[in-house]
Amino acid sequence: MLVERARILEELDELVTWSARGNGAIVAISGSTATGKTTVLNTLAERTVSTGGAVLGVVSSPHERYVPYGALTQLFHAFDLHIPGTEPPEPGDDPRTVARRAHRIIAELSARRRLLITVDDIQYTDAATLLCLSYLAQHLVRLPLALVFTHGVSVDEQPPRVLHDLLYRTGAKRYYLGPFTREGIRELTADRTSFEPSDRFVDEVHSLTAGNPLLATALVEEQRVRPTADFIVGAMPDEGLPTGHVFHEAVLGCLHRLGPRAVRLARCAALLGEAATPLLISRLSGIDAELVERYLRLLTSIGVLDGTTYRRAGVRQSVIGEMPPDEATTLRHRAARLLHDGGAPPQAVAAHLLNVGTLREDWVLPVLREAARHALAYGDVTQGIRCLELARECCTDETQRVSVKAQYASGQWQLRPADSAQHFLALKDSILNGTLKGPEALRIADGMLFHLEFDEALQAIDHLNDSPGDAVTALHSTRLLIASEFPGINDRLRRPLPPPTASATSSSELRARHALALVLERGADEYAIALAEQVLQVSRSRSPWNIRGLPAALLTLCLAERLEAAAEWYDRLVQDAGSDYAPIWRAMLDGVGALISLRRGMLGDAVRRGESAYTRLSGPRWNVTAALALATLVEAHTAMGNHQAAARCLMAEPPPELFYTRAGAQYLYARGRHHLATRNTYMALYDFRGCGALLRRWKLDTPALAPWRLGEAEAWQQLGDQDRAARLVEQQLATPDIGLARSRGMALHGWALVQPNAKQPPLLQDAFRLLENCGARYEAAAVLADLSRAYQRLGEKAQARLTARRAWRLAKSCQAKSMCQALLPSPAPRGLGARGDGDAPRGDRGAGDSFGQLSDSERRVALLATQGYANRDIADRLFITVSTVEQHLTRVYRKMGIRNREQLLEAAQDVSYEAV
């Protein structure tokens, strides 16, 4: 493409030289905006001057196209002032007289020296000047003169006939400058940089500029001066080639060259964004629809637009940023109204209203509130709050204002839950005086409950319960919330709330709360589990009506001890949402996720998720969800053996209100576990009994929530009272089997520990099978640890060691450091398998190492034999034959002076389990 332009310049040079011999020449260079016409014209002028010629140049402008003789005046100003008659013509002068005078002056000038007259963008030249140029062209035959014009696209009006006659005269030479091809862009890049551009770079530049030479040059220059030119040679980011100020300014330059209508149209397209259509742009800009279509085709052809949208968001923002503020405000107001009248989504309309300011028009407030509801549901809480702040200013009466404040309080709760109490409390009086009522008022009461502000919440709920009106369904939901989260305040209500009636048409939130209440009452109730999974299955629709039900539905599966299903749903929710969830919902999900991880024995994940939830939720005052996350953290740290971390979590004094909540009972149980692990046995007894008293009082005495009896039994065992411990475990086992496999396995574990040694192994094995099958790995590891000790007491040392190894490996996978330490043999010198694969470094083998005399192959076989593998299994794992295994074992026995596997296990008893 650069070669093509060079060829055109060479031909133009020849034409100018030929015209100097008295053969006048006319040249028309056409092309779209910014295709390099002016550059070619200026280069030609420079070459003419450098070879002794004279150049008279005119640059036409769309702003002067209606000024008579405007372009000719530029020409006259370029004449030598010693020539008489070069005074600029007046608008009222006769065109023919002016044309003859101009011809005379130009003829006199061309007689002195070779002359080149250039007119850039002749389509904008005024009609009077065009008549003069046409007259000059008619008498050009014997003049040593070249007329060279550039002609762009005229979109908004039909050019005058005289321009057509001038450009298409017989004998006129015409050139067309089109956009760069991909090869042209490759030539341009190679010419301006020292790199050979990659195919992807060339494709990106062509895609972003449509081959427009001005834009392509700006983009290549912009990449060339970046700190690294890796983009040019192929290291392209996934989002495409970045654009910056230089490129954006080039785009603006293209627009302004096309005139004010093109600029206005481009600004309207920028404001409308993805909602832009030719009709909307026409209505917003006030430009005729047919003319808009023509402009859009032109702007697409020169690389500014792609249809009705911008090729890069940065370019669109540059166009918007250049707009005068008053014009932007006026256009945004009109755009908002046009979009609203056309049925556009409220969030698209609100995007414009937010930049307009306060409008007290009837249609504005509903649009802003609906846009806020959508933004809050889809995790864009900041945008939702901005909409509500403007909506509050657009209210025309107090009822509207209070209703918006209620929605605003919910938004602040989603964004900064720990600091949102004031927004809920400020609306209590509006509920009591009837200004705020219905479901909105109950949502505010729910917010007060969240912050443990029970007196204020109960006043509001009682007031709404007295005259429910349209809040009956919301009262059902509040009753379920109290039953599952705040059971301690149920008897403080003035009169009972209406019984819940969850149906297939109920909201996801109501169904999720109903499922949770059923599981707390009935255990692993199949109907409740199905109800929870139904709520989770529609979670991907992400509407304002189902997102609130997700934490309760997920917790339902966890407390029903469907741990694997709960974990899968948690992962799916987090993966689907990414960062789209508002802080409160992500915190709630992480809080439940932490509890799921704790019960699956993934203690590290439990701590990580619990800390994530607590960080988002904790603040100057306690709230129910932060307390639940804190309880999970305490229990997880305790299981891992991080007792100092658990103690730090328990430093803050909980308020009395916490112990009216389910989270409070779980907090007591977690604190009891910490006290039990740190041998503060009587404090542990106090907490376990307190937990049990609350759960019995609330009729939520399910081991899935807090197996307090088993905790109390462990405490009595520490104190040496086996009988009391046995009675408590027996009470736990006597509860009906309600499908809670983890709880049943833990109860069997506790029951085994209060039995004589001989009866313990079969009970512990049953407990292990239950816990292993339901995925409770930490509790399963604890069962294996006690099973190993039972075998040890029964004298079955080989079986004890084998079981201890299994327990250690399972505890290690749970990151239960304390349990691992308790299971390790002591002392544990370096020996068999010190590198973890049976190949201890030879330099590590001391003289006292009973395995040091074995070859590497023999050590590998011996290692697997000590882990309980049969000969066939060993052969499969080491890819050798059974016969080879037997030969290796024979040599091992001979070298070590032993006769069988049991004695081999005896010899390996001082090896650290970390070696295996």
Salt bridges, closest charged atoms under 4 A:
GLU4 OE2 - ARG7 NH2 2.49
GLU10 OE2 - ARG47 NH1 3.74
GLU11 OE2 - ARG7 NH1 2.50
ASP13 OD2 - ARG47 NH1 2.61
ASP80 OD2 - ARG112 NH1 3.89
GLU108 OE2 - ARG112 NH2 3.56
ASP156 OD1 - ARG65 NH1 3.85
GLU157 OE2 - ARG65 NH1 3.08
ASP165 OD1 - ARG161 NE 3.43
ASP165 OD1 - HIS164 ND1 3.98
GLU183 OE2 - ARG186 NE 3.64
ASP199 OD1 - ARG186 NH2 2.79
ASP203 OD1 - ARG182 NE 3.06
GLU204 OE1 - ARG312 NH2 3.51
GLU221 OE2 - ARG192 NH1 3.09
GLU221 OE1 - ARG224 NH2 2.78
GLU249 OE2 - HIS245 ND1 3.95
GLU322 OE2 - HIS256 NE2 2.81
GLU322 OE1 - ARG267 NH2 3.63
GLU327 OE2 - ARG264 NH1 3.81
GLU327 OE1 - ARG267 NH1 2.96
ASP341 OD1 - ARG337 NE 3.09
GLU361 OE2 - HIS333 NE2 3.20
GLU370 OE1 - ARG373 NH1 2.73
GLU398 OE1 - ARG401 NH1 3.27
GLU440 OE2 - ARG369 NH2 2.79
ASP446 OD2 - ARG513 NH1 3.85
GLU453 OE2 - ARG621 NH1 2.42
ASP455 OD1 - ARG492 NH2 2.64
ASP466 OD2 - ARG494 NH2 2.25
ASP466 OD1 - ARG495 NE 3.54
GLU485 OE2 - ARG662 NH2 2.66
GLU509 OE2 - ARG443 NH1 2.93
GLU509 OE2 - ARG513 NH2 2.79
ASP525 OD1 - ARG522 NH1 3.49
GLU526 OE2 - ARG562 NH2 2.80
GLU564 OE1 - ARG600 NH2 3.22
ASP571 OD1 - ARG609 NH2 3.85
ASP576 OD2 - ARG540 NE 2.77
ASP590 OD1 - ARG586 NE 3.30
ASP590 OD2 - ARG616 NH1 3.36
ASP605 OD1 - ARG608 NH2 3.17
ASP687 OD1 - ARG671 NH2 2.78
ASP687 OD2 - HIS675 NE2 3.54
ASP701 OD2 - ARG709 NH2 2.68
GLU712 OE2 - ARG689 NE 3.16
GLU714 OE2 - ARG673 NH1 2.92
ASP766 OD1 - ARG769 NH2 2.16
GLU779 OE2 - ARG742 NH2 3.09
ASP786 OD2 - HIS749 NE2 2.59
ASP786 OD1 - ARG789 NH1 2.75
ASP839 OD1 - ARG860 NH1 3.04
ASP844 OD2 - ARG830 NH2 2.96
ASP856 OD2 - ARG842 NH2 3.07
ASP856 OD1 - ARG845 NH2 3.29
GLU858 OE2 - ARG891 NE 3.11
GLU858 OE1 - LYS895 NZ 2.80
GLU906 OE2 - ARG801 NH2 3.86
